[in-house]
Amino acid sequence: MDDTAGLAESVQSLITNQQHDDIPISTVDSPSVVLELIYQLKIKDVMSSAVITASKTDTMRHIQALMRENYITGLPIVEGTRLLGIVSIEDIIMALDKGYIDAAAEDRMTTNVIVLEDDMPLSFAISYLNKYRYGRFPVLNKKKELVGILTSKDVIRSLLVEMNREVLRLEKIHQKDAGTPDHYSEMEFTTVRYDFELAGKASTEIKKALKNRNIDPKIIRRVAIASYELEINQVVHSLGGTIACSIQSDKVVIVASDNGPGIPDINLALQEGWSTANEWIRSLGFGAGMGLANTKRVSDEFFIESDVGKGTTVRSVVFINSPKEEAGA
């Protein structure tokens, strides 16, 4: 399926499902152009920033009235810009049923709230919505301030706009004769520890360069997986580094070099599911222990060396005419 056909199918699926809470897009096996959009867009590009809130001393009855007036089914409870909890329509129904509708929100709100951060890729929002099945997620900034609210309808509406723009762009490209190959053959990108806002930039630019050379989409997909996994690994686990890409006549070479802390046991690190990520990283949706394993799986050649305290270098090679299947893609 080419990009235009796959994107058109995804657009139609979104239109069909826009009245439902499910988001009919997979962060794994959707067309590459759709994956590019959901990794390129940030949650802050999609969320609703005009958030209707209540205070902890407001009654459940008052919150019920706010929900009814604003046609919403959940309300964050805040103190200034700090999120304290959330009250859902289910909480209101329970309050009516049990007779405590005049109780203060702080006594009945849910305090164990799953949140998103505004600089996360949109892919995380889609994963969270499909995994937890909640109607909404509060969005916090780096200072842990409440800056938005995100629902499945926000995601679908934004994706429809972006996908329609992409369809028009692809149609214009297809109307032209095949252009000359992208003149970039060597690229290098810098990563910074815990800088999730720029995470994914290298893989996005590498994909664009390969598309401009009319490389087979299956090959582009494998290179994109390798570059994205290595990039995220540096952001999460290293002290920062570089992602270098060399596009050659017969292959694409990705070299990821970082400044530490190094890997004590490389064989263990290559096992699926093994990770040193802390709880904070895991709470952000990272640290599943699949980065190096996925990179090795999609590579035709794979090399890694690491010195504890000094850093790690990973080299991934994908042959442009490789018959290898999209393992793990």
KOLVOLUM-250050 format. One record per residue (C-alpha): residue number from 1; residue in one letter; chain; x, y, z. Coordinates in steps of 0.1 Angstrom, whole numbers. Each point is the difference from the previous one (the first is absolute). Last residue first. Layout:
BEGIN
i=NUM | aa=A | ch=A | X=X | Y=Y | Z=Z
...
This chain:
BEGIN
i=329 | aa=A | ch=A | X=79 | Y=-33 | Z=123
i=328 | aa=G | ch=A | X=14 | Y=-29 | Z=21
i=327 | aa=A | ch=A | X=15 | Y=-17 | Z=-30
i=326 | aa=E | ch=A | X=-8 | Y=20 | Z=-31
i=325 | aa=E | ch=A | X=11 | Y=-29 | Z=-22
i=324 | aa=K | ch=A | X=36 | Y=-2 | Z=-14
i=323 | aa=P | ch=A | X=2 | Y=1 | Z=-38
i=322 | aa=S | ch=A | X=26 | Y=29 | Z=3
i=321 | aa=N | ch=A | X=2 | Y=22 | Z=-31
i=320 | aa=I | ch=A | X=8 | Y=32 | Z=21
i=319 | aa=F | ch=A | X=21 | Y=-20 | Z=25
i=318 | aa=V | ch=A | X=-6 | Y=11 | Z=36
i=317 | aa=V | ch=A | X=30 | Y=5 | Z=22
i=316 | aa=S | ch=A | X=-2 | Y=8 | Z=37
i=315 | aa=R | ch=A | X=31 | Y=11 | Z=20
i=314 | aa=V | ch=A | X=-2 | Y=5 | Z=37
i=313 | aa=T | ch=A | X=26 | Y=19 | Z=21
i=312 | aa=T | ch=A | X=-2 | Y=1 | Z=38
i=311 | aa=G | ch=A | X=16 | Y=23 | Z=26
i=310 | aa=K | ch=A | X=28 | Y=7 | Z=24
i=309 | aa=G | ch=A | X=-10 | Y=-11 | Z=35
i=308 | aa=V | ch=A | X=-3 | Y=-36 | Z=-10
i=307 | aa=D | ch=A | X=14 | Y=-5 | Z=-35
i=306 | aa=S | ch=A | X=-24 | Y=-11 | Z=-27
i=305 | aa=E | ch=A | X=1 | Y=-17 | Z=-34
i=304 | aa=I | ch=A | X=-28 | Y=-8 | Z=-23
i=303 | aa=F | ch=A | X=-3 | Y=-13 | Z=-36
i=302 | aa=F | ch=A | X=-30 | Y=-9 | Z=-21
i=301 | aa=E | ch=A | X=-1 | Y=-10 | Z=-37
i=300 | aa=D | ch=A | X=-32 | Y=-7 | Z=-19
i=299 | aa=S | ch=A | X=-19 | Y=21 | Z=27
i=298 | aa=V | ch=A | X=-37 | Y=-3 | Z=8
i=297 | aa=R | ch=A | X=5 | Y=-25 | Z=29
i=296 | aa=K | ch=A | X=31 | Y=17 | Z=14
i=295 | aa=T | ch=A | X=-18 | Y=33 | Z=4
i=294 | aa=N | ch=A | X=-30 | Y=-17 | Z=16
i=293 | aa=A | ch=A | X=22 | Y=-17 | Z=25
i=292 | aa=L | ch=A | X=19 | Y=32 | Z=7
i=291 | aa=G | ch=A | X=-31 | Y=19 | Z=8
i=290 | aa=M | ch=A | X=-23 | Y=-27 | Z=15
i=289 | aa=G | ch=A | X=7 | Y=5 | Z=37
i=288 | aa=A | ch=A | X=-34 | Y=16 | Z=7
i=287 | aa=G | ch=A | X=18 | Y=31 | Z=13
i=286 | aa=F | ch=A | X=-24 | Y=27 | Z=-12
i=285 | aa=G | ch=A | X=-37 | Y=6 | Z=7
i=284 | aa=L | ch=A | X=4 | Y=31 | Z=21
i=283 | aa=S | ch=A | X=-6 | Y=-21 | Z=32
i=282 | aa=R | ch=A | X=29 | Y=-23 | Z=-11
i=281 | aa=I | ch=A | X=23 | Y=30 | Z=0
i=280 | aa=W | ch=A | X=-11 | Y=10 | Z=35
i=279 | aa=E | ch=A | X=3 | Y=-36 | Z=12
i=278 | aa=N | ch=A | X=36 | Y=-3 | Z=-10
i=277 | aa=A | ch=A | X=12 | Y=-15 | Z=-33
i=276 | aa=T | ch=A | X=26 | Y=-27 | Z=3
i=275 | aa=S | ch=A | X=-17 | Y=-22 | Z=-25
i=274 | aa=W | ch=A | X=-4 | Y=-36 | Z=-11
i=273 | aa=G | ch=A | X=-32 | Y=-7 | Z=-19
i=272 | aa=E | ch=A | X=16 | Y=-16 | Z=-30
i=271 | aa=Q | ch=A | X=36 | Y=-11 | Z=6
i=270 | aa=L | ch=A | X=26 | Y=22 | Z=-17
i=269 | aa=A | ch=A | X=9 | Y=17 | Z=33
i=268 | aa=L | ch=A | X=8 | Y=-34 | Z=15
i=267 | aa=N | ch=A | X=25 | Y=-8 | Z=-27
i=266 | aa=I | ch=A | X=15 | Y=35 | Z=3
i=265 | aa=D | ch=A | X=7 | Y=-4 | Z=38
i=264 | aa=P | ch=A | X=15 | Y=31 | Z=17
i=263 | aa=I | ch=A | X=-15 | Y=25 | Z=-25
i=262 | aa=G | ch=A | X=15 | Y=35 | Z=-2
i=261 | aa=P | ch=A | X=-6 | Y=31 | Z=22
i=260 | aa=G | ch=A | X=6 | Y=16 | Z=-25
i=259 | aa=N | ch=A | X=9 | Y=26 | Z=-26
i=258 | aa=D | ch=A | X=-20 | Y=-13 | Z=-29
i=257 | aa=S | ch=A | X=5 | Y=-13 | Z=-36
i=256 | aa=A | ch=A | X=-27 | Y=-11 | Z=-23
i=255 | aa=V | ch=A | X=11 | Y=-10 | Z=-35
i=254 | aa=I | ch=A | X=-27 | Y=-6 | Z=-27
i=253 | aa=V | ch=A | X=11 | Y=-14 | Z=-33
i=252 | aa=V | ch=A | X=-23 | Y=-1 | Z=-30
i=251 | aa=K | ch=A | X=10 | Y=-24 | Z=-29
i=250 | aa=D | ch=A | X=6 | Y=-5 | Z=-36
i=249 | aa=S | ch=A | X=6 | Y=35 | Z=-15
i=248 | aa=Q | ch=A | X=8 | Y=15 | Z=34
i=247 | aa=I | ch=A | X=-20 | Y=19 | Z=25
i=246 | aa=S | ch=A | X=22 | Y=7 | Z=30
i=245 | aa=C | ch=A | X=-19 | Y=9 | Z=32
i=244 | aa=A | ch=A | X=16 | Y=12 | Z=33
i=243 | aa=I | ch=A | X=-19 | Y=1 | Z=33
i=242 | aa=T | ch=A | X=20 | Y=19 | Z=27
i=241 | aa=G | ch=A | X=3 | Y=0 | Z=37
i=240 | aa=G | ch=A | X=-16 | Y=7 | Z=34
i=239 | aa=L | ch=A | X=6 | Y=-11 | Z=35
i=238 | aa=S | ch=A | X=-15 | Y=-34 | Z=-8
i=237 | aa=H | ch=A | X=-30 | Y=-20 | Z=10
i=236 | aa=V | ch=A | X=-32 | Y=18 | Z=-10
i=235 | aa=V | ch=A | X=11 | Y=25 | Z=-27
i=234 | aa=Q | ch=A | X=26 | Y=-24 | Z=-14
i=233 | aa=N | ch=A | X=-24 | Y=-29 | Z=-1
i=232 | aa=I | ch=A | X=-26 | Y=22 | Z=-17
i=231 | aa=E | ch=A | X=24 | Y=7 | Z=-28
i=230 | aa=L | ch=A | X=10 | Y=-36 | Z=-4
i=229 | aa=E | ch=A | X=-36 | Y=-11 | Z=-2
i=228 | aa=Y | ch=A | X=-9 | Y=28 | Z=-24
i=227 | aa=S | ch=A | X=30 | Y=-8 | Z=-23
i=226 | aa=A | ch=A | X=-6 | Y=-37 | Z=-1
i=225 | aa=I | ch=A | X=-38 | Y=3 | Z=-5
i=224 | aa=A | ch=A | X=5 | Y=27 | Z=-27
i=223 | aa=V | ch=A | X=25 | Y=-22 | Z=-19
i=222 | aa=R | ch=A | X=-24 | Y=-29 | Z=0
i=221 | aa=R | ch=A | X=-29 | Y=22 | Z=-12
i=220 | aa=I | ch=A | X=21 | Y=15 | Z=-27
i=219 | aa=I | ch=A | X=9 | Y=-35 | Z=-13
i=218 | aa=K | ch=A | X=-37 | Y=-9 | Z=-1
i=217 | aa=P | ch=A | X=-8 | Y=33 | Z=-17
i=216 | aa=D | ch=A | X=24 | Y=-9 | Z=-29
i=215 | aa=I | ch=A | X=23 | Y=30 | Z=-5
i=214 | aa=N | ch=A | X=-13 | Y=28 | Z=-22
i=213 | aa=R | ch=A | X=31 | Y=22 | Z=7
i=212 | aa=N | ch=A | X=-22 | Y=27 | Z=14
i=211 | aa=K | ch=A | X=-16 | Y=-26 | Z=23
i=210 | aa=L | ch=A | X=35 | Y=-9 | Z=14
i=209 | aa=A | ch=A | X=6 | Y=36 | Z=9
i=208 | aa=K | ch=A | X=-34 | Y=4 | Z=16
i=207 | aa=K | ch=A | X=6 | Y=-32 | Z=20
i=206 | aa=I | ch=A | X=33 | Y=13 | Z=13
i=205 | aa=E | ch=A | X=-16 | Y=33 | Z=10
i=204 | aa=T | ch=A | X=-27 | Y=-18 | Z=21
i=203 | aa=S | ch=A | X=25 | Y=-24 | Z=15
i=202 | aa=A | ch=A | X=22 | Y=28 | Z=12
i=201 | aa=K | ch=A | X=-29 | Y=21 | Z=14
i=200 | aa=G | ch=A | X=-14 | Y=-28 | Z=20
i=199 | aa=A | ch=A | X=8 | Y=14 | Z=34
i=198 | aa=L | ch=A | X=2 | Y=38 | Z=-2
i=197 | aa=E | ch=A | X=-26 | Y=6 | Z=27
i=196 | aa=F | ch=A | X=11 | Y=-31 | Z=19
i=195 | aa=D | ch=A | X=32 | Y=17 | Z=12
i=194 | aa=Y | ch=A | X=7 | Y=-25 | Z=28
i=193 | aa=R | ch=A | X=38 | Y=0 | Z=-9
i=192 | aa=V | ch=A | X=8 | Y=20 | Z=-31
i=191 | aa=T | ch=A | X=3 | Y=-14 | Z=-35
i=190 | aa=T | ch=A | X=20 | Y=15 | Z=-29
i=189 | aa=F | ch=A | X=-7 | Y=-8 | Z=-36
i=188 | aa=E | ch=A | X=23 | Y=-8 | Z=-29
i=187 | aa=M | ch=A | X=-7 | Y=-4 | Z=-37
i=186 | aa=E | ch=A | X=21 | Y=-13 | Z=-30
i=185 | aa=S | ch=A | X=-15 | Y=-7 | Z=-34
i=184 | aa=Y | ch=A | X=-20 | Y=32 | Z=-4
i=183 | aa=H | ch=A | X=-5 | Y=8 | Z=-36
i=182 | aa=D | ch=A | X=-35 | Y=-14 | Z=0
i=181 | aa=P | ch=A | X=-4 | Y=-20 | Z=-31
i=180 | aa=T | ch=A | X=-12 | Y=18 | Z=-32
i=179 | aa=G | ch=A | X=-37 | Y=3 | Z=-4
i=178 | aa=A | ch=A | X=-25 | Y=-27 | Z=-13
i=177 | aa=D | ch=A | X=-23 | Y=19 | Z=-23
i=176 | aa=K | ch=A | X=-27 | Y=20 | Z=17
i=175 | aa=Q | ch=A | X=-35 | Y=-10 | Z=6
i=174 | aa=H | ch=A | X=11 | Y=-24 | Z=27
i=173 | aa=I | ch=A | X=15 | Y=28 | Z=20
i=172 | aa=K | ch=A | X=-32 | Y=21 | Z=-2
i=171 | aa=E | ch=A | X=-21 | Y=-30 | Z=12
i=170 | aa=L | ch=A | X=25 | Y=-5 | Z=29
i=169 | aa=R | ch=A | X=-5 | Y=36 | Z=12
i=168 | aa=L | ch=A | X=-38 | Y=-2 | Z=-3
i=167 | aa=V | ch=A | X=-1 | Y=-33 | Z=20
i=166 | aa=E | ch=A | X=24 | Y=16 | Z=26
i=165 | aa=R | ch=A | X=-23 | Y=29 | Z=5
i=164 | aa=N | ch=A | X=-30 | Y=-24 | Z=4
i=163 | aa=M | ch=A | X=21 | Y=-20 | Z=25
i=162 | aa=E | ch=A | X=8 | Y=31 | Z=21
i=161 | aa=V | ch=A | X=-36 | Y=11 | Z=3
i=160 | aa=L | ch=A | X=-14 | Y=-35 | Z=6
i=159 | aa=L | ch=A | X=28 | Y=-6 | Z=26
i=158 | aa=S | ch=A | X=-10 | Y=31 | Z=19
i=157 | aa=R | ch=A | X=-37 | Y=-10 | Z=2
i=156 | aa=I | ch=A | X=8 | Y=-36 | Z=9
i=155 | aa=V | ch=A | X=24 | Y=11 | Z=28
i=154 | aa=D | ch=A | X=-24 | Y=26 | Z=15
i=153 | aa=K | ch=A | X=-29 | Y=-25 | Z=-2
i=152 | aa=S | ch=A | X=21 | Y=-26 | Z=19
i=151 | aa=T | ch=A | X=3 | Y=24 | Z=28
i=150 | aa=L | ch=A | X=28 | Y=23 | Z=13
i=149 | aa=I | ch=A | X=0 | Y=26 | Z=27
i=148 | aa=G | ch=A | X=24 | Y=29 | Z=3
i=147 | aa=V | ch=A | X=26 | Y=20 | Z=19
i=146 | aa=L | ch=A | X=-1 | Y=-15 | Z=35
i=145 | aa=E | ch=A | X=34 | Y=9 | Z=15
i=144 | aa=K | ch=A | X=26 | Y=-27 | Z=7
i=143 | aa=K | ch=A | X=28 | Y=25 | Z=-8
i=142 | aa=K | ch=A | X=8 | Y=-21 | Z=-31
i=141 | aa=N | ch=A | X=-36 | Y=5 | Z=-13
i=140 | aa=L | ch=A | X=-30 | Y=-20 | Z=11
i=139 | aa=V | ch=A | X=-29 | Y=-15 | Z=-20
i=138 | aa=P | ch=A | X=-31 | Y=-14 | Z=16
i=137 | aa=F | ch=A | X=-13 | Y=-31 | Z=-17
i=136 | aa=R | ch=A | X=-35 | Y=-6 | Z=-13
i=135 | aa=G | ch=A | X=-27 | Y=-26 | Z=-7
i=134 | aa=Y | ch=A | X=20 | Y=-28 | Z=16
i=133 | aa=R | ch=A | X=4 | Y=-33 | Z=-20
i=132 | aa=Y | ch=A | X=33 | Y=-7 | Z=17
i=131 | aa=K | ch=A | X=18 | Y=-17 | Z=-29
i=130 | aa=N | ch=A | X=-16 | Y=17 | Z=-30
i=129 | aa=L | ch=A | X=2 | Y=35 | Z=15
i=128 | aa=Y | ch=A | X=35 | Y=-6 | Z=13
i=127 | aa=S | ch=A | X=13 | Y=-13 | Z=-33
i=126 | aa=I | ch=A | X=-15 | Y=28 | Z=-19
i=125 | aa=A | ch=A | X=14 | Y=26 | Z=24
i=124 | aa=F | ch=A | X=34 | Y=-16 | Z=-2
i=123 | aa=S | ch=A | X=0 | Y=1 | Z=-38
i=122 | aa=L | ch=A | X=-6 | Y=38 | Z=3
i=121 | aa=P | ch=A | X=36 | Y=4 | Z=9
i=120 | aa=M | ch=A | X=6 | Y=13 | Z=36
i=119 | aa=D | ch=A | X=7 | Y=37 | Z=4
i=118 | aa=D | ch=A | X=-33 | Y=8 | Z=18
i=117 | aa=E | ch=A | X=3 | Y=-27 | Z=26
i=116 | aa=L | ch=A | X=-27 | Y=-26 | Z=5
i=115 | aa=V | ch=A | X=-18 | Y=-8 | Z=33
i=114 | aa=I | ch=A | X=-13 | Y=-31 | Z=18
i=113 | aa=V | ch=A | X=-19 | Y=13 | Z=31
i=112 | aa=N | ch=A | X=2 | Y=-17 | Z=34
i=111 | aa=T | ch=A | X=-19 | Y=27 | Z=18
i=110 | aa=T | ch=A | X=-35 | Y=-9 | Z=-11
i=109 | aa=M | ch=A | X=-24 | Y=25 | Z=15
i=108 | aa=R | ch=A | X=-24 | Y=-8 | Z=28
i=107 | aa=D | ch=A | X=12 | Y=19 | Z=31
i=106 | aa=E | ch=A | X=19 | Y=27 | Z=-18
i=105 | aa=A | ch=A | X=-32 | Y=7 | Z=-21
i=104 | aa=A | ch=A | X=-19 | Y=11 | Z=30
i=103 | aa=A | ch=A | X=-32 | Y=-19 | Z=8
i=102 | aa=D | ch=A | X=-34 | Y=14 | Z=-11
i=101 | aa=I | ch=A | X=-6 | Y=-30 | Z=-24
i=100 | aa=Y | ch=A | X=5 | Y=-24 | Z=30
i=99 | aa=G | ch=A | X=-32 | Y=-20 | Z=-4
i=98 | aa=K | ch=A | X=14 | Y=-34 | Z=-11
i=97 | aa=D | ch=A | X=-17 | Y=1 | Z=-34
i=96 | aa=L | ch=A | X=6 | Y=37 | Z=-7
i=95 | aa=A | ch=A | X=36 | Y=-3 | Z=11
i=94 | aa=M | ch=A | X=4 | Y=-32 | Z=-21
i=93 | aa=I | ch=A | X=-14 | Y=18 | Z=-31
i=92 | aa=I | ch=A | X=24 | Y=29 | Z=6
i=91 | aa=D | ch=A | X=30 | Y=-23 | Z=4
i=90 | aa=E | ch=A | X=-10 | Y=-17 | Z=-33
i=89 | aa=I | ch=A | X=-1 | Y=34 | Z=-16
i=88 | aa=S | ch=A | X=36 | Y=4 | Z=9
i=87 | aa=V | ch=A | X=17 | Y=20 | Z=27
i=86 | aa=I | ch=A | X=38 | Y=5 | Z=-2
i=85 | aa=G | ch=A | X=28 | Y=5 | Z=24
i=84 | aa=L | ch=A | X=24 | Y=25 | Z=16
i=83 | aa=L | ch=A | X=15 | Y=16 | Z=-32
i=82 | aa=R | ch=A | X=21 | Y=30 | Z=9
i=81 | aa=T | ch=A | X=-6 | Y=32 | Z=-21
i=80 | aa=G | ch=A | X=-17 | Y=18 | Z=29
i=79 | aa=E | ch=A | X=-14 | Y=-28 | Z=21
i=78 | aa=V | ch=A | X=-17 | Y=-23 | Z=-25
i=77 | aa=I | ch=A | X=-28 | Y=-25 | Z=-4
i=76 | aa=P | ch=A | X=-2 | Y=-12 | Z=-36
i=75 | aa=L | ch=A | X=-35 | Y=-5 | Z=-14
i=74 | aa=G | ch=A | X=-15 | Y=-29 | Z=-20
i=73 | aa=T | ch=A | X=-30 | Y=-7 | Z=-22
i=72 | aa=I | ch=A | X=-3 | Y=33 | Z=-19
i=71 | aa=Y | ch=A | X=-30 | Y=18 | Z=-16
i=70 | aa=N | ch=A | X=10 | Y=34 | Z=14
i=69 | aa=E | ch=A | X=-32 | Y=8 | Z=20
i=68 | aa=R | ch=A | X=-5 | Y=-36 | Z=10
i=67 | aa=M | ch=A | X=35 | Y=-5 | Z=12
i=66 | aa=L | ch=A | X=0 | Y=32 | Z=19
i=65 | aa=A | ch=A | X=-33 | Y=-9 | Z=17
i=64 | aa=Q | ch=A | X=14 | Y=-34 | Z=11
i=63 | aa=I | ch=A | X=30 | Y=18 | Z=14
i=62 | aa=H | ch=A | X=-22 | Y=22 | Z=21
i=61 | aa=R | ch=A | X=-19 | Y=-31 | Z=13
i=60 | aa=M | ch=A | X=33 | Y=-17 | Z=8
i=59 | aa=T | ch=A | X=8 | Y=30 | Z=22
i=58 | aa=D | ch=A | X=28 | Y=24 | Z=-5
i=57 | aa=T | ch=A | X=26 | Y=-1 | Z=27
i=56 | aa=K | ch=A | X=27 | Y=-18 | Z=-21
i=55 | aa=S | ch=A | X=-3 | Y=26 | Z=-27
i=54 | aa=A | ch=A | X=-15 | Y=-4 | Z=-34
i=53 | aa=T | ch=A | X=14 | Y=0 | Z=-36
i=52 | aa=I | ch=A | X=-10 | Y=7 | Z=-35
i=51 | aa=V | ch=A | X=31 | Y=-2 | Z=-22
i=50 | aa=A | ch=A | X=5 | Y=23 | Z=-30
i=49 | aa=S | ch=A | X=32 | Y=-18 | Z=-12
i=48 | aa=S | ch=A | X=-17 | Y=-27 | Z=-19
i=47 | aa=M | ch=A | X=26 | Y=-25 | Z=-10
i=46 | aa=V | ch=A | X=13 | Y=-6 | Z=-36
i=45 | aa=D | ch=A | X=32 | Y=20 | Z=-5
i=44 | aa=K | ch=A | X=9 | Y=-3 | Z=37
i=43 | aa=I | ch=A | X=-1 | Y=-38 | Z=-4
i=42 | aa=K | ch=A | X=28 | Y=2 | Z=-26
i=41 | aa=L | ch=A | X=-3 | Y=-7 | Z=-37
i=40 | aa=Q | ch=A | X=30 | Y=-17 | Z=-16
i=39 | aa=Y | ch=A | X=-5 | Y=-35 | Z=14
i=38 | aa=I | ch=A | X=-37 | Y=0 | Z=-10
i=37 | aa=L | ch=A | X=7 | Y=15 | Z=-34
i=36 | aa=E | ch=A | X=29 | Y=-23 | Z=-9
i=35 | aa=L | ch=A | X=-21 | Y=-30 | Z=10
i=34 | aa=V | ch=A | X=-26 | Y=12 | Z=-25
i=33 | aa=V | ch=A | X=25 | Y=3 | Z=-28
i=32 | aa=S | ch=A | X=14 | Y=-35 | Z=9
i=31 | aa=P | ch=A | X=-34 | Y=-16 | Z=-4
i=30 | aa=S | ch=A | X=-13 | Y=-14 | Z=33
i=29 | aa=D | ch=A | X=16 | Y=-31 | Z=15
i=28 | aa=V | ch=A | X=15 | Y=11 | Z=33
i=27 | aa=T | ch=A | X=-17 | Y=32 | Z=14
i=26 | aa=S | ch=A | X=-33 | Y=-15 | Z=-11
i=25 | aa=I | ch=A | X=-28 | Y=23 | Z=-11
i=24 | aa=P | ch=A | X=-37 | Y=-6 | Z=5
i=23 | aa=I | ch=A | X=-2 | Y=24 | Z=30
i=22 | aa=D | ch=A | X=-28 | Y=-14 | Z=23
i=21 | aa=D | ch=A | X=-22 | Y=25 | Z=18
i=20 | aa=H | ch=A | X=-27 | Y=0 | Z=-27
i=19 | aa=Q | ch=A | X=-17 | Y=27 | Z=-20
i=18 | aa=Q | ch=A | X=32 | Y=5 | Z=-21
i=17 | aa=N | ch=A | X=-1 | Y=-37 | Z=-11
i=16 | aa=T | ch=A | X=-10 | Y=3 | Z=-36
i=15 | aa=I | ch=A | X=19 | Y=32 | Z=-6
i=14 | aa=L | ch=A | X=31 | Y=-16 | Z=16
i=13 | aa=S | ch=A | X=-3 | Y=-31 | Z=-22
i=12 | aa=Q | ch=A | X=-4 | Y=21 | Z=-31
i=11 | aa=V | ch=A | X=32 | Y=20 | Z=9
i=10 | aa=S | ch=A | X=19 | Y=-33 | Z=6
i=9 | aa=E | ch=A | X=-11 | Y=-13 | Z=-35
i=8 | aa=A | ch=A | X=11 | Y=32 | Z=-16
i=7 | aa=L | ch=A | X=34 | Y=-2 | Z=17
i=6 | aa=G | ch=A | X=5 | Y=-36 | Z=-11
i=5 | aa=A | ch=A | X=-9 | Y=9 | Z=-36
i=4 | aa=T | ch=A | X=22 | Y=30 | Z=-1
i=3 | aa=D | ch=A | X=29 | Y=-17 | Z=17
i=2 | aa=D | ch=A | X=1 | Y=-30 | Z=-23
i=1 | aa=M | ch=A | X=-16 | Y=-34 | Z=10
